[in-house]
Amino acid sequence: MDVEGLKKYSALHPKPAGLTLQYGTAGFRSKAQQLEHVMFRMGMLAALRSRATGATIGVMVTASHNPEEDNGVKLVDPLGEMLHPSWEEYATQLANAEDQELQKIVTEICQKAAVNQQKDASVFIGRDTRPSSKELSQAVIDGISVLGGQYHDYGLVTTPQLHYVVCCQNTQGQYGKPTLEGYYQKLSKAFTELIKKSLSSGEAQRQLKIDCANGIGALKLAEMETYFPKEVQIQVYNDGTKEKLNHLCGADFVKVHQKPPKGLDMKPNESCCSFDGDADRIVYYYKDTAGHFHLIDGDKIATLISIFLKELLAKVGQTLKMAVVQTAYANGSSTRYLEETVQVPVYCVKTGVKHLHHKAQEFDVGIYFEANGHGTVLFSKAAENTIRQLAKEEKDDAKREAAKVLENMIDLINQTVGDAISDMLVIEAILALKGLTLQQWDALYTDFPSRLLKVQVADRQVIDTTDAERRAVTPPGLQEKIDALVKKYKLSRAFVRPSGTEDVVRVYAEADTQENADALAHEVSLAVYHLAGGKGAPPQPI
């Protein structure tokens, strides 16, 4: 380690006095001006992780759906997955170390994680369109360089594209070419093959309005335009040329507010969707002829994909184990429909994509989506090999054709992480092949009315949970109170969990009517306020 270089660069990216940050569900996130030292140190950590794994590591500078003045950093492990949990602790230690402790902390990490400092280090870097991202990206480069690592700066990319190129690089091209062109070619080839069948049957041109949250998704869709089949017409809104990133638009805004984004003119029954700021989430929606807004969120996306893949697996005669992974936020109606009607096993895990991804890896075909629209499908290596072999060698025409559709789905899905562009193409292909409208898709089941609230507390850590965050263990008496409240309403459930990013407790409630869901959410909020040390005025009725 270049000790003098470390002192010099550390002085260029000093840690603000008294600032402590916690590694959240997907890295660090805060006001952009507070993050320069974090970026520098995450560049260092990526170089160390690269040496420990003998593989290329990714660093993505983004704060996803947060406001434009925020920023953040996500680290990408060798197969395009999120940073291994054991290294999250090292990330937190390094981010919060005082400047003079840096050398000592790096040495400790090397000892604990058996990092060979003589090995080569390779890091891929990407960033979103925030004004602060370029400068923060340079701080990452400084961190890699100070430890003698090599880097490749991809510049402006979506988060899923960085995950994709990292995976391609570390699988020696088996997953694809580690370039943006390789990404566009792979997706467009698979999509064109899939949609060819529906278009040859005289299906009308598919039209879709896309809200890109004034983020990176708009730039990347423009780059991809030449690869798109002419039969699909997309119109991009909120492309970042006029308004601020994520301001009154984007997947998170649409999901939370249950209304269309600013700047997108919706006509009745038009297909519309929204990406988030770094294009790893997607939600669909439409307005009916009476002017009512209908949201089609991650739960319904998972359901559509499950139905389609289950039918194909039945056609090829394979008994591959398929399952859907959800969190406690999944609407109870979706869980019931998947288990009882589609007859697919459903598993519930803690909130956070890393937990869903990990569980989905246990199955031949693991489908996971958070209600917020972040999700993907994972195929085990054995399942993928079986499907590709059937597509090539199966004698029965119908089985071979079904296997070819599955093979193209495998190529179209970004299995490293939720990807708004990839997921959009998957959804459009399924709707075209099944001849479904958005209205028919939406009508598969009706969501139970729900309400999500947050309660300001002095310390969110007083809430401890179990059963995939569906039951509160502490403070004493809280779960008993929630159970009593739930009994008052039909088809109801409620749970509370500490936020991963702010000092609030999140409250979720479902019931048979919106009025009852609102009332239950409010009563549970009051219970949290009184038993978990609420701050400020008590929660008011909705």
C-alpha positions as CSV (number, residue, x, y, z in Angstrom):
1,M,0.0,0.0,0.0
2,D,1.2,3.5,-0.9
3,V,1.0,5.1,2.5
4,E,2.0,8.6,1.3
5,G,-0.5,8.4,-1.6
6,L,-3.2,7.3,0.8
7,K,-2.5,10.3,3.0
8,K,-2.5,12.7,0.0
9,Y,-5.7,11.4,-1.6
10,S,-7.5,11.1,1.8
11,A,-6.8,14.8,2.4
12,L,-8.4,15.5,-1.0
13,H,-11.5,13.6,0.1
14,P,-11.8,14.3,3.9
15,K,-14.5,12.8,6.1
16,P,-16.9,15.5,7.5
17,A,-16.6,15.7,11.3
18,G,-19.1,13.7,13.3
19,L,-20.7,12.1,10.2
20,T,-21.7,8.4,10.6
21,L,-23.3,6.4,7.8
22,Q,-24.8,3.0,7.7
23,Y,-24.7,0.5,4.8
24,G,-28.3,0.2,3.8
25,T,-30.2,-2.4,1.8
26,A,-28.1,-1.4,-1.3
27,G,-25.2,0.6,-0.2
28,F,-24.8,4.2,1.1
29,R,-27.1,7.1,0.4
30,S,-27.1,10.6,1.6
31,K,-26.8,14.3,0.5
32,A,-24.3,14.4,-2.3
33,Q,-22.0,16.9,-0.6
34,Q,-21.5,14.4,2.3
35,L,-20.3,11.5,0.2
36,E,-17.0,12.3,-1.4
37,H,-15.0,10.5,1.3
38,V,-17.4,7.5,1.1
39,M,-16.8,7.3,-2.7
40,F,-13.1,7.4,-2.3
41,R,-13.2,4.7,0.3
42,M,-15.6,2.5,-1.7
43,G,-13.2,2.7,-4.6
44,M,-10.6,1.3,-2.2
45,L,-13.0,-1.4,-0.9
46,A,-13.8,-2.5,-4.5
47,A,-10.1,-2.9,-5.2
48,L,-9.7,-5.0,-2.0
49,R,-12.9,-7.1,-2.8
50,S,-11.5,-7.7,-6.4
51,R,-8.2,-9.0,-4.9
52,A,-10.1,-11.2,-2.4
53,T,-12.3,-12.8,-5.1
54,G,-9.8,-12.7,-8.0
55,A,-12.6,-11.1,-10.1
56,T,-13.8,-7.7,-11.4
57,I,-16.0,-5.7,-9.0
58,G,-18.5,-3.0,-9.9
59,V,-19.1,0.4,-8.3
60,M,-22.3,2.3,-9.3
61,V,-22.7,5.9,-8.3
62,T,-26.4,6.5,-7.9
63,A,-29.1,7.2,-5.4
64,S,-31.8,5.5,-7.4
65,H,-35.3,7.0,-6.8
66,N,-34.0,9.6,-4.2
67,P,-34.2,13.3,-5.0
68,E,-31.6,14.8,-7.3
69,E,-29.6,16.5,-4.6
70,D,-28.9,13.1,-3.0
71,N,-26.4,10.5,-4.2
72,G,-25.2,7.1,-3.2
73,V,-23.1,4.1,-4.1
74,K,-23.9,0.4,-4.9
75,L,-21.2,-2.3,-5.0
76,V,-21.5,-5.2,-7.4
77,D,-20.1,-8.6,-6.8
78,P,-18.5,-10.9,-9.4
79,L,-21.7,-12.5,-10.8
80,G,-23.5,-9.2,-11.0
81,E,-25.2,-9.7,-7.6
82,M,-25.1,-7.3,-4.6
83,L,-22.1,-7.1,-2.3
84,H,-21.7,-10.1,-0.1
85,P,-23.2,-9.4,3.4
86,S,-19.9,-10.2,5.1
87,W,-18.3,-7.2,3.3
88,E,-21.1,-4.8,4.2
89,E,-19.5,-4.6,7.7
90,Y,-16.1,-3.7,6.1
91,A,-17.8,-1.1,4.0
92,T,-19.4,0.5,7.1
93,Q,-16.1,0.5,9.0
94,L,-14.2,2.0,6.1
95,A,-16.9,4.7,5.4
96,N,-16.9,5.8,9.1
97,A,-13.2,5.6,9.9
98,E,-11.4,8.9,10.8
99,D,-8.9,9.9,8.1
100,Q,-5.9,9.0,10.3
101,E,-7.3,5.4,10.9
102,L,-7.7,4.5,7.2
103,Q,-4.4,2.6,6.8
104,K,-5.1,0.6,10.0
105,I,-8.7,-0.3,8.8
106,V,-7.5,-1.4,5.4
107,T,-4.8,-3.6,7.0
108,E,-7.4,-5.1,9.3
109,I,-9.8,-5.9,6.4
110,C,-6.9,-7.5,4.4
111,Q,-6.2,-9.7,7.4
112,K,-9.8,-10.7,8.2
113,A,-10.7,-11.3,4.5
114,A,-7.4,-12.9,3.5
115,V,-6.8,-10.3,0.8
116,N,-3.5,-10.7,-1.1
117,Q,-2.3,-7.1,-1.7
118,Q,0.0,-8.3,-4.5
119,K,-2.8,-9.5,-6.7
120,D,-4.2,-7.5,-9.6
121,A,-7.4,-5.6,-8.9
122,S,-10.1,-4.8,-11.5
123,V,-13.1,-2.5,-11.0
124,F,-15.8,-1.3,-13.4
125,I,-17.5,2.0,-12.6
126,G,-20.8,3.5,-13.8
127,R,-22.8,6.5,-12.8
128,D,-26.3,8.0,-13.2
129,T,-27.2,11.5,-14.5
130,R,-27.2,13.5,-11.3
131,P,-25.1,16.7,-11.4
132,S,-22.9,15.3,-8.5
133,S,-22.2,11.9,-10.1
134,K,-19.3,12.7,-12.3
135,E,-17.2,14.3,-9.4
136,L,-18.1,11.5,-7.0
137,S,-17.2,8.9,-9.7
138,Q,-13.7,10.6,-9.8
139,A,-13.4,10.0,-6.1
140,V,-14.1,6.3,-6.7
141,I,-11.3,6.3,-9.3
142,D,-8.9,7.9,-6.8
143,G,-9.7,5.2,-4.3
144,I,-9.0,2.4,-6.8
145,S,-5.8,4.1,-8.0
146,V,-4.4,4.7,-4.5
147,L,-4.4,0.9,-4.0
148,G,-2.9,0.3,-7.4
149,G,-6.0,-1.2,-9.0
150,Q,-7.1,-1.1,-12.7
151,Y,-10.4,0.4,-13.6
152,H,-12.7,0.8,-16.6
153,D,-15.1,3.7,-16.5
154,Y,-18.4,3.0,-18.4
155,G,-19.6,6.6,-17.6
156,L,-23.4,7.0,-17.9
157,V,-25.1,3.7,-17.5
158,T,-28.2,2.3,-15.8
159,T,-27.5,0.3,-12.6
160,P,-28.6,-3.0,-14.2
161,Q,-26.2,-2.4,-17.2
162,L,-23.3,-2.2,-14.8
163,H,-24.4,-5.4,-13.0
164,Y,-24.6,-7.0,-16.5
165,V,-21.2,-6.0,-17.7
166,V,-19.6,-7.1,-14.4
167,C,-21.2,-10.6,-14.8
168,C,-20.2,-10.8,-18.5
169,Q,-16.6,-10.0,-17.6
170,N,-16.3,-12.6,-14.9
171,T,-18.0,-15.4,-16.8
172,Q,-15.6,-15.0,-19.8
173,G,-18.4,-13.9,-22.1
174,Q,-20.7,-16.9,-21.3
175,Y,-23.4,-14.5,-20.1
176,G,-22.7,-12.0,-23.0
177,K,-20.3,-9.3,-24.1
178,P,-19.2,-6.9,-21.4
179,T,-20.2,-3.9,-23.4
180,L,-23.4,-1.8,-23.8
181,E,-23.6,-2.8,-27.4
182,G,-23.5,-6.5,-26.3
183,Y,-26.3,-5.7,-23.8
184,Y,-28.5,-4.1,-26.5
185,Q,-27.8,-6.9,-29.0
186,K,-28.6,-9.7,-26.6
187,L,-31.9,-8.2,-25.4
188,S,-33.1,-7.1,-28.8
189,K,-32.3,-10.4,-30.5
190,A,-34.2,-12.4,-27.8
191,F,-37.1,-9.9,-27.9
192,T,-37.3,-9.9,-31.7
193,E,-37.4,-13.7,-31.7
194,L,-40.1,-13.8,-29.1
195,I,-42.4,-11.2,-30.6
196,K,-42.0,-12.4,-34.2
197,K,-44.7,-15.0,-33.7
198,S,-47.3,-12.7,-32.4
199,L,-46.7,-10.1,-35.2
200,S,-46.9,-12.7,-37.9
201,S,-50.4,-13.6,-36.6
202,G,-51.5,-10.1,-37.5
203,E,-51.2,-8.5,-34.1
204,A,-51.4,-4.7,-34.1
205,Q,-48.3,-2.6,-33.5
206,R,-47.5,-2.4,-29.8
207,Q,-47.5,1.1,-28.4
208,L,-46.1,2.1,-25.0
209,K,-45.6,5.4,-23.2
210,I,-42.5,5.4,-20.9
211,D,-41.8,7.8,-18.0
212,C,-38.1,7.7,-17.5
213,A,-38.1,9.8,-14.2
214,N,-35.8,12.4,-15.9
215,G,-33.0,9.8,-15.5
216,I,-30.5,7.6,-17.2
217,G,-33.2,5.3,-18.7
218,A,-34.1,7.9,-21.3
219,L,-30.5,8.1,-22.6
220,K,-30.2,4.3,-22.8
221,L,-33.6,3.8,-24.5
222,A,-32.4,6.4,-27.1
223,E,-29.2,4.4,-27.7
224,M,-31.2,1.2,-28.0
225,E,-33.7,2.6,-30.5
226,T,-31.9,1.3,-33.6
227,Y,-32.0,-2.2,-32.1
228,F,-35.8,-2.2,-31.5
229,P,-38.1,-4.0,-33.9
230,K,-40.2,-1.5,-35.9
231,E,-43.4,-3.2,-34.7
232,V,-43.0,-1.8,-31.2
233,Q,-43.4,1.9,-30.9
234,I,-42.3,3.6,-27.7
235,Q,-42.7,7.2,-26.6
236,V,-40.4,8.5,-24.0
237,Y,-41.5,11.2,-21.4
238,N,-39.5,12.9,-18.6
239,D,-36.3,12.4,-20.5
240,G,-34.2,14.7,-18.3
241,T,-34.0,17.6,-20.7
242,K,-36.4,19.9,-18.8
243,E,-37.1,18.8,-15.2
244,K,-35.3,17.4,-12.2
245,L,-34.5,13.8,-11.7
246,N,-37.4,11.8,-9.9
247,H,-39.4,15.1,-9.3
248,L,-43.1,14.2,-9.4
249,C,-42.3,11.3,-11.7
250,G,-40.7,7.9,-11.8
251,A,-41.8,4.4,-10.6
252,D,-41.5,5.3,-6.9
253,F,-43.7,8.4,-7.2
254,V,-46.4,6.5,-9.2
255,K,-46.4,3.6,-6.8
256,V,-46.6,5.7,-3.6
257,H,-49.0,8.4,-4.9
258,Q,-51.1,6.0,-7.0
259,K,-51.3,8.6,-9.8
260,P,-49.7,9.3,-13.2
261,P,-46.4,11.2,-13.3
262,K,-46.1,14.8,-14.2
263,G,-45.5,15.4,-17.9
264,L,-47.2,12.2,-19.2
265,D,-50.5,12.8,-21.0
266,M,-52.6,9.6,-20.6
267,K,-55.5,8.8,-22.7
268,P,-58.0,6.0,-21.7
269,N,-56.7,2.5,-22.0
270,E,-53.2,3.5,-23.2
271,S,-50.3,1.3,-22.0
272,C,-47.9,3.3,-19.8
273,C,-45.0,2.5,-17.5
274,S,-42.5,4.3,-15.3
275,F,-38.8,3.6,-14.6
276,D,-37.0,4.9,-11.5
277,G,-33.9,7.2,-11.6
278,D,-31.4,4.4,-12.2
279,A,-33.7,2.2,-14.2
280,D,-33.8,-0.9,-12.0
281,R,-37.6,-0.6,-11.1
282,I,-40.6,-0.6,-13.3
283,V,-44.4,-0.2,-12.8
284,Y,-47.2,-0.2,-15.4
285,Y,-50.5,1.7,-15.3
286,Y,-53.4,2.9,-17.4
287,K,-56.5,5.0,-17.0
288,D,-59.9,3.4,-17.7
289,T,-62.7,5.1,-19.8
290,A,-64.2,6.5,-16.5
291,G,-60.9,8.3,-15.9
292,H,-59.8,6.0,-12.9
293,F,-56.1,5.3,-12.5
294,H,-55.0,1.6,-12.3
295,L,-51.5,0.7,-11.1
296,I,-50.0,-2.6,-12.1
297,D,-47.1,-3.1,-9.7
298,G,-44.4,-5.6,-9.0
299,D,-46.8,-8.2,-7.6
300,K,-48.8,-8.3,-10.8
301,I,-45.6,-8.4,-12.9
302,A,-44.5,-11.5,-10.9
303,T,-47.9,-13.0,-11.4
304,L,-47.9,-12.5,-15.2
305,I,-44.4,-13.9,-15.6
306,S,-45.3,-16.9,-13.3
307,I,-48.4,-17.8,-15.4
308,F,-46.4,-17.6,-18.6
309,L,-43.4,-19.6,-17.5
310,K,-45.5,-22.3,-15.8
311,E,-47.5,-22.8,-19.0
312,L,-44.2,-23.2,-21.0
313,L,-42.6,-25.6,-18.5
314,A,-45.8,-27.7,-18.7
315,K,-45.6,-27.7,-22.5
316,V,-41.9,-28.9,-22.5
317,G,-42.9,-31.6,-20.0
318,Q,-40.3,-30.5,-17.4
319,T,-40.8,-30.9,-13.7
320,L,-38.4,-28.0,-12.8
321,K,-39.0,-26.5,-9.4
322,M,-40.5,-23.0,-9.8
323,A,-41.3,-20.6,-7.0
324,V,-42.2,-16.9,-6.4
325,V,-40.4,-14.9,-3.6
326,Q,-42.1,-11.9,-2.1
327,T,-41.7,-9.6,0.9
328,A,-44.3,-8.7,3.6
329,Y,-45.3,-5.7,1.4
330,A,-46.7,-8.0,-1.3
331,N,-50.4,-7.6,-1.5
332,G,-52.2,-10.5,0.2
333,S,-54.5,-10.9,-2.8
334,S,-51.4,-11.6,-5.0
335,T,-50.1,-14.2,-2.6
336,R,-53.5,-15.9,-2.5
337,Y,-53.9,-15.9,-6.3
338,L,-50.4,-17.3,-6.9
339,E,-50.8,-20.1,-4.4
340,E,-54.5,-21.0,-5.1
341,T,-55.1,-20.2,-8.8
342,V,-51.6,-20.4,-10.5
343,Q,-50.6,-23.0,-7.9
344,V,-47.0,-21.8,-7.6
345,P,-45.3,-22.0,-4.1
346,V,-44.7,-18.5,-2.6
347,Y,-42.0,-17.7,-0.1
348,C,-41.8,-14.6,2.1
349,V,-38.4,-13.0,3.0
350,K,-37.2,-9.8,4.7
351,T,-37.4,-6.6,2.8
352,G,-34.5,-5.8,0.5
353,V,-33.6,-7.2,-3.0
354,K,-30.5,-9.1,-1.6
355,H,-32.8,-11.3,0.5
356,L,-35.2,-12.0,-2.4
357,H,-32.3,-12.7,-4.8
358,H,-30.7,-15.1,-2.4
359,K,-33.9,-17.1,-1.8
360,A,-34.7,-17.2,-5.5
361,Q,-31.4,-18.9,-6.1
362,E,-32.7,-22.0,-4.3
363,F,-35.0,-23.0,-7.2
364,D,-34.7,-24.1,-10.8
365,V,-36.8,-21.0,-11.7
366,G,-37.0,-18.3,-9.0
367,I,-39.2,-15.3,-9.7
368,Y,-38.9,-12.4,-7.4
369,F,-40.4,-8.9,-7.4
370,E,-40.9,-6.3,-4.7
371,A,-44.2,-4.5,-4.9
372,N,-42.2,-1.4,-5.9
373,G,-41.4,-2.9,-9.2
374,H,-37.8,-4.2,-8.6
375,G,-37.3,-7.8,-9.6
376,T,-36.2,-10.4,-12.1
377,V,-36.2,-14.2,-12.7
378,L,-33.3,-16.5,-11.9
379,F,-32.7,-19.8,-13.8
380,S,-30.4,-22.4,-12.2
381,K,-27.5,-23.5,-14.4
382,A,-29.1,-27.0,-14.6
383,A,-32.5,-25.6,-15.7
384,E,-30.9,-23.4,-18.3
385,N,-28.8,-26.3,-19.7
386,T,-31.9,-28.5,-19.9
387,I,-34.0,-25.8,-21.7
388,R,-31.2,-25.0,-24.2
389,Q,-30.7,-28.7,-24.9
390,L,-34.5,-29.2,-25.5
391,A,-34.6,-26.2,-27.8
392,K,-31.8,-27.8,-29.9
393,E,-32.6,-31.5,-29.8
394,E,-36.2,-32.2,-28.9
395,K,-38.0,-34.2,-31.7
396,D,-41.5,-33.2,-30.8
397,D,-42.2,-29.9,-32.6
398,A,-44.5,-28.4,-29.9
399,K,-42.1,-29.2,-27.1
400,R,-39.1,-27.8,-29.1
401,E,-41.0,-24.6,-29.9
402,A,-41.9,-24.1,-26.2
403,A,-38.3,-24.7,-25.2
404,K,-37.2,-22.1,-27.8
405,V,-39.5,-19.5,-26.2
406,L,-38.1,-20.4,-22.8
407,E,-34.6,-20.0,-24.2
408,N,-35.3,-16.6,-25.6
409,M,-36.9,-15.6,-22.2
410,I,-33.6,-16.7,-20.5
411,D,-31.7,-14.4,-22.8
412,L,-34.1,-11.5,-22.5
413,I,-34.1,-11.5,-18.7
414,N,-31.3,-9.7,-16.9
415,Q,-30.7,-12.4,-14.2
416,T,-28.2,-10.2,-12.3
417,V,-30.6,-7.7,-10.8
418,G,-34.0,-6.0,-11.5
419,D,-33.8,-4.2,-14.8
420,A,-36.5,-1.8,-16.0
421,I,-35.5,-2.1,-19.7
422,S,-35.3,-5.9,-19.6
423,D,-38.4,-6.3,-17.5
424,M,-40.4,-4.0,-19.9
425,L,-39.4,-6.1,-22.9
426,V,-40.3,-9.3,-21.0
427,I,-43.7,-7.9,-20.2
428,E,-44.3,-6.6,-23.7
429,A,-43.3,-10.0,-25.2
430,I,-45.6,-11.9,-22.8
431,L,-48.6,-9.6,-23.4
432,A,-48.1,-10.0,-27.2
433,L,-47.7,-13.8,-27.1
434,K,-50.7,-14.2,-24.9
435,G,-52.8,-11.6,-26.7
436,L,-53.5,-9.8,-23.4
437,T,-54.4,-6.1,-22.9
438,L,-53.3,-4.2,-19.8
439,Q,-56.9,-4.3,-18.6
440,Q,-57.0,-8.1,-18.9
441,W,-53.7,-8.5,-17.1
442,D,-54.9,-6.1,-14.3
443,A,-58.1,-8.1,-14.0
444,L,-56.3,-11.4,-13.0
445,Y,-57.0,-10.5,-9.4
446,T,-58.1,-7.4,-7.4
447,D,-55.7,-6.0,-4.8
448,F,-56.8,-5.8,-1.2
449,P,-57.0,-2.1,-0.3
450,S,-53.8,-1.1,1.6
451,R,-52.1,1.8,3.3
452,L,-48.4,2.5,4.0
453,L,-47.5,5.0,6.7
454,K,-44.4,6.1,8.6
455,V,-44.1,7.1,12.2
456,Q,-41.3,9.4,13.4
457,V,-39.4,7.8,16.4
458,A,-36.4,8.7,18.5
459,D,-34.7,5.4,17.7
460,R,-36.0,3.0,15.1
461,Q,-33.8,0.2,16.5
462,V,-36.3,-0.3,19.4
463,I,-38.4,-2.2,16.9
464,D,-37.1,-5.7,16.3
465,T,-38.9,-8.2,14.1
466,T,-39.2,-11.8,13.2
467,D,-41.0,-14.0,10.6
468,A,-39.7,-12.1,7.6
469,E,-40.5,-8.8,9.4
470,R,-44.1,-9.7,9.7
471,R,-44.2,-9.8,13.5
472,A,-42.6,-7.4,16.1
473,V,-40.6,-8.9,18.9
474,T,-39.9,-5.6,20.7
475,P,-41.0,-3.3,22.2
476,P,-43.0,-5.5,24.6
477,G,-46.8,-5.5,24.0
478,L,-46.6,-4.0,20.5
479,Q,-47.3,-7.2,18.6
480,E,-50.2,-8.1,20.9
481,K,-51.7,-4.7,20.3
482,I,-51.4,-5.1,16.5
483,D,-53.0,-8.6,16.7
484,A,-55.9,-7.1,18.6
485,L,-56.4,-4.3,16.1
486,V,-56.2,-6.7,13.1
487,K,-59.1,-8.7,14.5
488,K,-61.4,-5.7,14.2
489,Y,-61.4,-5.7,10.4
490,K,-62.2,-8.2,7.7
491,L,-59.4,-9.7,5.4
492,S,-56.9,-7.6,7.3
493,R,-53.3,-7.8,8.2
494,A,-50.7,-5.3,9.5
495,F,-47.0,-5.2,10.3
496,V,-44.4,-2.7,11.3
497,R,-40.7,-2.6,10.6
498,P,-37.8,-0.1,11.2
499,S,-36.8,1.8,8.0
500,G,-33.4,0.8,6.5
501,T,-32.6,4.5,5.7
502,E,-34.3,6.9,8.1
503,D,-35.3,7.2,11.7
504,V,-38.9,6.1,11.1
505,V,-41.0,3.0,11.6
506,R,-42.9,1.9,8.5
507,V,-46.5,0.7,9.0
508,Y,-48.3,-1.4,6.5
509,A,-52.0,-2.4,6.7
510,E,-54.5,-4.2,4.5
511,A,-58.2,-4.7,4.9
512,D,-61.5,-5.4,2.9
513,T,-62.1,-1.7,2.2
514,Q,-59.8,1.4,1.8
515,E,-61.6,3.0,4.7
516,N,-60.8,0.0,6.9
517,A,-57.2,-0.2,5.7
518,D,-56.7,3.5,6.4
519,A,-58.3,3.1,9.9
520,L,-56.2,0.1,10.7
521,A,-52.9,1.7,9.5
522,H,-53.7,4.8,11.7
523,E,-54.5,2.7,14.8
524,V,-51.3,0.7,14.4
525,S,-49.3,4.0,13.9
526,L,-50.7,5.2,17.2
527,A,-49.6,2.0,18.9
528,V,-46.1,2.4,17.5
529,Y,-46.0,6.1,18.6
530,H,-47.0,5.2,22.2
531,L,-45.0,2.0,22.6
532,A,-41.8,2.8,20.5
533,G,-41.0,6.4,21.6
534,G,-42.7,8.5,18.9
535,K,-41.3,12.0,18.1
536,G,-43.4,15.1,17.5
537,A,-47.2,15.1,17.3
538,P,-49.1,11.8,17.3
539,P,-50.1,10.5,13.9
540,Q,-53.3,12.0,12.6
541,P,-56.2,10.0,11.0
542,I,-56.0,9.8,7.2
